[in-house]
């Protein structure tokens, strides 16, 4: 299982989050706090993760900005489904439940990965996936879990704020 560590922990510089497997750093992620973008280092390769034209994409840092080796696009907002292309490997993503930010990734109807969280006051995304999925792809899926968790958090905060405003609160 992969876990996104706290920024600046496990020997990473401030603002850089370690990607941990059994407590060992296997990659790093520097995620933007203000937009859906990040840079990741997996082994000796640097990746650029971004939102472009409604899709979440990943490309090697050395490639042109319009390149995309990995991509995910929402197929249904209401159902929370996504279609992914991981370097030629198609996956489907769906919510594991209506009430959480957990997703499962399927290939031909078989679950190949599933997101979760560490729990506690400051939950961090986790990804449970087999080794048959390349580490680069697993780090991309972990970043997607981070993005979708942030979207869900923003939506619930907006709903609470909207309810308070409607009730005459401040």
HELIX and SHEET records of a PDB file:
HELIX    1   1 UNK A  135  UNK A  166  1                                  32    
SHEET    1   A13 UNK A   2  UNK A   7  0                                        
SHEET    2   A13 UNK A  17  UNK A  21 -1                                        
SHEET    3   A13 UNK A  24  UNK A  31 -1                                        
SHEET    4   A13 UNK A  37  UNK A  42 -1                                        
SHEET    5   A13 UNK A  45  UNK A  52 -1                                        
SHEET    6   A13 UNK A  55  UNK A  60 -1                                        
SHEET    7   A13 UNK A  70  UNK A  76 -1                                        
SHEET    8   A13 UNK A  81  UNK A  86 -1                                        
SHEET    9   A13 UNK A  89  UNK A  95 -1                                        
SHEET   10   A13 UNK A 103  UNK A 107 -1                                        
SHEET   11   A13 UNK A 110  UNK A 117 -1                                        
SHEET   12   A13 UNK A 125  UNK A 129 -1                                        
SHEET   13   A13 UNK A   2  UNK A   7 -1                                        
END                                                                             
